[in-house]
């Protein structure tokens, strides 16, 4: 795992932030994980047209300077990626896995594939469902798309 996910709810926004672990990695390994987080950000930008319907809305990625809002203030600066919170993951057991729900998940996955992205980590924990039965895919840390499209998405950020 790259780190931990922390949910933060305010009156205006309900988000989840994936926070990069600081411990247990060499400086080189940590740099690789930061690049993986940047790659995930590029995937979210590549899938812009699906944000809010098939995937969460991207909120922020980068250095969390004031980490006290997310984790223990003693832990220092953290790199993170924040998206809107879209519901419980299907692995929690609180959502009944009906044939219709699974068909909806396959439809959403098809939308993602039509944008040229392969999720890369197909697990129930990476599929969420809200109270209205809306399905979204999350955690694009292992996702891949055509190399030239990914490079274009990353260069748009600079």
C-alpha angles and dihedrals in degrees: 000000000000095000141295135310119229124189118217121188124193128169089262104036143027110202143166120215122201104211121202114236114243100196133067097035133094116237089259092050090047090052089052091052090051088053090050089053090050089050090053089051089052090052091053089051091047089054094048093130090058097049111120094015110051099007135023120273113264111240109171145337128188141059115352097213095180098046091169088087089061111025142001107318089227090066093074129208120358137189113230148165121218129199134166115278108246106179144289121323117249092241092067093081093228091105122066111233100226125175089249091053091050091048089051089051091051090050091052091047089052090054090053092048091049087059088058097255128129111200096216097200109061104181131135088246088066095055117076133190127197129210090272092057094252113154124214134171119230139184108050093180092121096034123127135195135173106307095234092050092050092049089050090051092050093047090052087063094058 
